[in-house]
Amino acid sequence: MRLNMYDLNKAEWSFFMNHEGYPEWRAKQVLDWLYKSRVTTFLEMKNLPNDLIITLKKRFEAMPLVVEKKQIAQDGTVKFLCKLGDGALIETVLLKHNYGFSVCVTSQVGCRIGCTFCASTMHGLQRNLSAGEMVAQVIIADKYLHQTSSQRVRSIVLMGSGEPFENYDESIKFVRMACAEEGLNIGQRRITVSTSGVVPGIFRFADEGWQVGLAISLHAPNDQLRSRLMPINRRYPLLDLLTACRYYCSKTKRRITFEYTLIQGENDKNEHAFQLADLIQGMNTYVNLIPLNSVAEKKYVCSSPDRFEKFLEILTSRRIRCTVRHRRGYEIDAACGQLRNKARM
């Protein structure tokens, strides 16, 4: 089975060239073509010898993703339905912000975490993505953006379908390729990885020695409620999760983000806001309150504006820093919790 051309980092390209009998500086040429010129075929790499191009075509797939469909929302959000080499489908989202554009990258085909309000988990987990398949999502979004607006992707969030820390090695390899100067060259502080609370992954992530952001999908302030909404809490209850989060804050000196989706009648009561404040009091953190994005097969409803206002008021009164996430791409099912591995068009 051939690798895709984005699967190799700088060291691996250098090793490949040495192994195949080519000078190591050929690796830099290939990387320049891939990441600076953003070509998607080996034939476009004009300064490579023909025999090397033939070798590359034999050993590697070129672009590992094919865009099957593109949807554009009124707010400028673009959702790409992409087919992988084995025919599996994933979704990637390009998001427009007042500070620029970000890409929401998918790390797995499907998801096995089982959050009861999320579409991504409905068909289970099919497989992990390789680092190169994640890189290719950014390339596709960036090329589209550059062609339509002459702008470039400024930030990356690993928040698409799947749990990055259940595909830890490839997710971390992707992040390193994303922030490498010879790679996507996006600053570490402009990259955020989101986890549903895989505790061993949080500890490993804290020890990586970088400034990449971490977001925790929390969504409930007590074990009973969180275990019902997010079955992963039965494996990693809140005490263990918060211990890992405190370790991350202590080790990295970085602020952590807690994502909290407000669901009518489930986790949006005043008592939940007070419990949440008590849970994270004293930590270097802020809470990102998220409007529930509806999924046709799910029974849940988004909390009312009044509930949002009251929840925010309680947290603020307890000196918890908060933001409310703006919905983006809602009408094309591209918002938080709406991505899935099976296209519903």
C-alpha positions as CSV (number, residue, x, y, z in Angstrom):
1,M,0.0,0.0,0.0
2,R,1.4,3.4,-1.0
3,L,1.8,6.2,1.5
4,N,0.3,9.6,0.6
5,M,2.8,12.4,-0.1
6,Y,1.8,14.4,3.0
7,D,2.5,11.4,5.4
8,L,6.3,12.1,5.6
9,N,7.8,14.9,7.7
10,K,11.2,16.5,7.0
11,A,13.3,13.7,8.7
12,E,11.3,11.0,6.9
13,W,11.7,12.7,3.5
14,S,15.5,13.0,4.2
15,F,15.7,9.3,5.1
16,F,13.7,8.3,2.0
17,M,16.0,10.3,-0.3
18,N,19.1,8.7,1.3
19,H,17.6,5.2,1.1
20,E,16.8,5.7,-2.6
21,G,20.2,7.0,-3.4
22,Y,19.3,10.7,-3.9
23,P,21.0,13.6,-2.2
24,E,19.3,14.8,1.0
25,W,18.6,18.2,-0.4
26,R,16.0,16.7,-2.7
27,A,13.9,16.4,0.4
28,K,13.8,20.1,0.8
29,Q,12.8,20.5,-2.8
30,V,9.8,18.2,-2.4
31,L,8.7,19.9,0.8
32,D,9.0,23.3,-0.9
33,W,6.7,22.1,-3.7
34,L,4.2,20.6,-1.3
35,Y,4.0,23.4,1.3
36,K,5.2,26.6,-0.4
37,S,4.0,26.1,-3.9
38,R,1.1,23.9,-2.8
39,V,1.3,21.6,-5.8
40,T,-0.8,18.4,-5.6
41,T,0.9,16.2,-8.2
42,F,4.6,15.1,-8.6
43,L,4.6,16.1,-12.2
44,E,4.4,19.8,-11.1
45,M,7.7,19.5,-9.3
46,K,9.7,20.9,-12.2
47,N,13.2,20.8,-10.7
48,L,13.1,17.1,-9.8
49,P,14.8,14.5,-12.2
50,N,12.5,12.3,-14.2
51,D,13.7,9.1,-12.5
52,L,12.9,10.5,-9.0
53,I,9.4,11.6,-10.2
54,I,8.8,8.0,-11.4
55,T,10.0,6.6,-8.1
56,L,7.7,9.0,-6.2
57,K,4.7,8.1,-8.3
58,K,5.3,4.4,-7.6
59,R,5.8,4.8,-3.9
60,F,3.3,7.5,-3.0
61,E,-0.2,8.7,-3.7
62,A,-0.4,12.3,-4.6
63,M,-3.4,14.1,-3.1
64,P,-5.1,11.6,-0.8
65,L,-8.4,13.4,-0.7
66,V,-10.9,14.1,-3.4
67,V,-13.5,16.8,-2.8
68,E,-16.9,15.2,-3.6
69,K,-19.0,18.1,-2.6
70,K,-18.6,21.7,-1.4
71,Q,-21.3,23.6,0.5
72,I,-21.1,27.3,1.4
73,A,-23.1,28.9,4.1
74,Q,-24.3,32.5,4.2
75,D,-21.7,33.4,6.9
76,G,-18.9,32.2,4.6
77,T,-18.4,28.8,6.2
78,V,-17.4,26.2,3.7
79,K,-17.9,22.4,4.2
80,F,-15.9,20.0,2.1
81,L,-17.1,16.4,1.7
82,C,-13.9,14.5,1.0
83,K,-13.4,10.9,-0.2
84,L,-10.3,9.1,1.1
85,G,-8.3,6.6,-0.9
86,D,-10.2,3.7,0.5
87,G,-13.6,5.3,-0.4
88,A,-14.4,6.5,3.2
89,L,-16.0,9.9,3.5
90,I,-15.0,12.7,5.9
91,E,-16.0,16.3,6.4
92,T,-13.7,19.3,6.8
93,V,-14.8,22.9,7.5
94,L,-13.3,26.2,6.6
95,L,-14.5,28.9,9.1
96,K,-14.4,32.7,8.6
97,H,-13.6,34.8,11.7
98,N,-13.0,38.5,12.2
99,Y,-9.3,37.7,12.6
100,G,-9.0,35.4,9.5
101,F,-9.8,31.9,8.5
102,S,-9.4,28.6,10.4
103,V,-9.8,25.0,9.4
104,C,-11.7,22.4,11.5
105,V,-9.8,19.2,10.8
106,T,-11.2,15.7,11.2
107,S,-8.9,13.0,12.9
108,Q,-11.0,9.9,12.5
109,V,-13.6,8.4,10.1
110,G,-16.5,8.5,12.5
111,C,-16.1,8.3,16.3
112,R,-16.6,5.8,19.0
113,I,-16.9,8.1,22.0
114,G,-20.7,8.1,22.0
115,C,-21.6,11.6,23.0
116,T,-25.4,11.5,22.9
117,F,-25.9,14.9,21.3
118,C,-23.3,14.6,18.5
119,A,-23.8,13.4,14.9
120,S,-20.2,12.3,14.5
121,T,-20.6,9.2,16.7
122,M,-23.8,7.9,15.1
123,H,-22.1,5.4,12.7
124,G,-19.3,4.4,15.0
125,L,-15.6,4.4,14.3
126,Q,-14.4,3.2,10.9
127,R,-10.7,4.0,11.2
128,N,-8.1,6.5,12.2
129,L,-6.7,9.1,9.7
130,S,-3.0,9.4,9.0
131,A,-1.2,12.6,9.7
132,G,-1.0,13.1,6.0
133,E,-4.7,12.8,5.5
134,M,-5.1,15.5,8.1
135,V,-2.5,17.8,6.5
136,A,-4.4,17.3,3.1
137,Q,-7.6,18.7,4.7
138,V,-5.8,21.9,5.4
139,I,-4.2,22.0,2.0
140,I,-7.6,21.6,0.3
141,A,-9.2,24.3,2.4
142,D,-6.2,26.6,1.9
143,K,-6.1,26.2,-1.8
144,Y,-9.8,27.0,-2.1
145,L,-9.4,30.1,0.1
146,H,-6.4,31.3,-1.8
147,Q,-8.2,30.9,-5.2
148,T,-11.3,32.6,-4.0
149,S,-9.9,35.4,-1.9
150,S,-6.1,35.4,-2.1
151,Q,-6.0,34.7,1.7
152,R,-4.5,31.9,3.6
153,V,-5.5,29.8,6.6
154,R,-4.4,31.4,9.8
155,S,-5.3,28.8,12.4
156,I,-6.2,25.1,12.9
157,V,-8.6,23.4,15.3
158,L,-8.5,19.7,15.6
159,M,-12.2,19.5,16.4
160,G,-13.8,17.7,13.5
161,S,-15.1,14.1,13.6
162,G,-13.3,11.8,15.9
163,E,-11.3,11.9,19.2
164,P,-7.7,13.1,18.5
165,F,-6.3,11.4,21.6
166,E,-7.6,8.0,20.5
167,N,-5.5,8.6,17.4
168,Y,-2.7,10.2,19.4
169,D,0.5,9.5,17.5
170,E,-0.9,10.5,14.1
171,S,-2.7,13.6,15.6
172,I,0.5,14.8,17.2
173,K,2.5,14.1,14.1
174,F,0.0,16.2,12.2
175,V,0.3,19.1,14.7
176,R,4.1,19.0,14.4
177,M,3.9,19.1,10.6
178,A,1.3,21.9,10.8
179,C,3.6,24.2,12.9
180,A,6.9,23.2,11.2
181,E,8.6,25.9,9.2
182,E,9.1,23.5,6.3
183,G,5.4,22.3,6.7
184,L,2.2,24.3,7.0
185,N,4.1,26.9,9.0
186,I,1.2,27.9,11.3
187,G,2.2,29.1,14.8
188,Q,1.8,26.7,17.7
189,R,-0.5,29.2,19.5
190,R,-2.8,29.2,16.5
191,I,-3.4,25.5,16.7
192,T,-5.9,23.9,19.2
193,V,-6.6,20.3,19.9
194,S,-10.0,19.3,21.4
195,T,-10.6,16.1,23.4
196,S,-13.6,14.6,25.0
197,G,-11.5,13.9,28.1
198,V,-9.1,11.0,27.3
199,V,-7.0,11.5,30.5
200,P,-3.8,9.6,29.5
201,G,-3.8,11.7,26.3
202,I,-4.0,15.0,28.3
203,F,-1.0,14.0,30.4
204,R,1.0,13.1,27.3
205,F,-0.1,16.3,25.5
206,A,1.1,18.4,28.4
207,D,4.5,16.8,28.2
208,E,5.0,17.5,24.5
209,G,6.9,20.7,25.3
210,W,5.0,23.2,23.0
211,Q,2.4,26.0,23.1
212,V,-0.4,24.3,21.2
213,G,-3.8,25.0,22.8
214,L,-6.0,22.4,24.5
215,A,-9.8,22.4,24.7
216,I,-11.9,20.0,26.8
217,S,-15.4,19.0,25.8
218,L,-16.9,19.1,29.2
219,H,-20.7,19.7,28.8
220,A,-21.7,18.8,32.3
221,P,-20.5,19.8,35.8
222,N,-21.1,16.5,37.7
223,D,-20.4,12.8,37.1
224,Q,-23.9,11.6,36.9
225,L,-25.0,14.0,34.2
226,R,-21.8,13.8,32.3
227,S,-21.8,10.0,32.2
228,R,-25.3,10.2,30.7
229,L,-24.4,12.8,28.1
230,M,-20.8,11.6,27.5
231,P,-20.2,7.9,28.2
232,I,-16.5,8.5,28.2
233,N,-17.0,9.9,31.7
234,R,-17.5,6.4,33.0
235,R,-13.9,5.6,32.0
236,Y,-12.4,9.0,33.0
237,P,-14.6,10.7,35.7
238,L,-14.4,14.3,36.5
239,L,-11.9,14.0,39.3
240,D,-9.4,12.3,37.0
241,L,-10.1,14.7,34.2
242,L,-9.6,17.8,36.3
243,T,-6.4,16.3,37.8
244,A,-5.1,16.0,34.2
245,C,-6.2,19.5,33.3
246,R,-4.5,21.0,36.3
247,Y,-1.3,19.1,35.4
248,Y,-1.6,20.6,31.8
249,C,-2.0,24.2,33.2
250,S,0.9,23.7,35.6
251,K,3.2,22.2,33.1
252,T,2.5,24.5,30.1
253,K,1.5,27.7,31.9
254,R,-1.2,27.9,29.3
255,R,-4.9,28.6,29.7
256,I,-7.2,25.7,29.1
257,T,-10.6,26.0,27.4
258,F,-13.7,24.1,28.6
259,E,-16.4,23.7,26.0
260,Y,-19.9,23.6,27.4
261,T,-22.9,23.0,25.1
262,L,-26.1,24.3,26.6
263,I,-28.9,21.8,26.2
264,Q,-32.4,22.8,27.2
265,G,-33.5,21.0,30.4
266,E,-30.4,18.9,30.6
267,N,-27.4,20.9,31.7
268,D,-28.5,24.5,31.6
269,K,-30.0,25.0,35.1
270,N,-28.7,27.6,37.6
271,E,-27.5,24.8,39.8
272,H,-25.4,23.5,36.9
273,A,-23.8,26.9,36.5
274,F,-22.9,27.0,40.2
275,Q,-21.5,23.5,40.0
276,L,-19.4,24.3,37.0
277,A,-18.0,27.4,38.7
278,D,-17.1,25.3,41.8
279,L,-15.5,22.6,39.6
280,I,-13.0,24.8,37.8
281,Q,-12.5,27.6,40.4
282,G,-8.9,28.7,40.6
283,M,-7.8,27.1,37.3
284,N,-6.3,29.1,34.5
285,T,-9.2,28.6,32.2
286,Y,-12.2,30.0,30.4
287,V,-15.5,28.5,29.4
288,N,-16.8,28.6,25.9
289,L,-20.5,28.3,26.0
290,I,-21.8,26.7,22.8
291,P,-25.4,26.8,21.4
292,L,-26.5,23.2,20.7
293,N,-26.6,22.6,17.0
294,S,-29.5,20.4,16.1
295,V,-29.1,16.9,14.7
296,A,-32.2,15.4,13.1
297,E,-31.9,12.1,14.8
298,K,-31.4,13.5,18.3
299,K,-34.0,14.7,20.8
300,Y,-32.1,17.6,22.3
301,V,-33.0,21.3,21.9
302,C,-30.8,24.3,22.4
303,S,-31.3,26.4,25.5
304,S,-33.1,29.7,25.2
305,P,-31.4,33.0,25.0
306,D,-32.6,33.8,28.5
307,R,-31.0,30.6,29.8
308,F,-27.7,31.5,28.1
309,E,-27.8,35.0,29.7
310,K,-28.5,33.6,33.2
311,F,-25.9,30.9,32.9
312,L,-23.3,33.4,31.7
313,E,-24.3,35.8,34.5
314,I,-23.8,33.2,37.2
315,L,-20.4,32.1,35.9
316,T,-19.3,35.7,35.5
317,S,-20.4,36.5,39.1
318,R,-18.1,33.7,40.2
319,R,-15.2,35.3,38.3
320,I,-15.2,32.6,35.6
321,R,-14.1,33.9,32.3
322,C,-16.6,33.1,29.6
323,T,-17.3,33.5,25.9
324,V,-20.3,32.4,23.8
325,R,-19.5,30.7,20.5
326,H,-21.1,32.1,17.5
327,R,-22.9,29.6,15.3
328,R,-21.1,29.2,11.9
329,G,-22.2,26.9,9.1
330,Y,-25.4,25.8,11.0
331,E,-27.6,25.7,7.9
332,I,-25.2,23.4,6.0
333,D,-24.7,21.0,9.0
334,A,-21.1,22.3,9.4
335,A,-21.4,23.5,13.0
336,C,-20.1,21.9,16.2
337,G,-21.6,18.5,16.7
338,Q,-23.1,18.2,13.2
339,L,-20.2,16.6,11.3
340,R,-20.5,12.9,10.4
341,N,-18.7,10.3,8.3
342,K,-21.8,9.4,6.2
343,A,-23.0,12.2,3.9
344,R,-26.6,13.2,4.3
345,M,-27.2,15.4,1.3
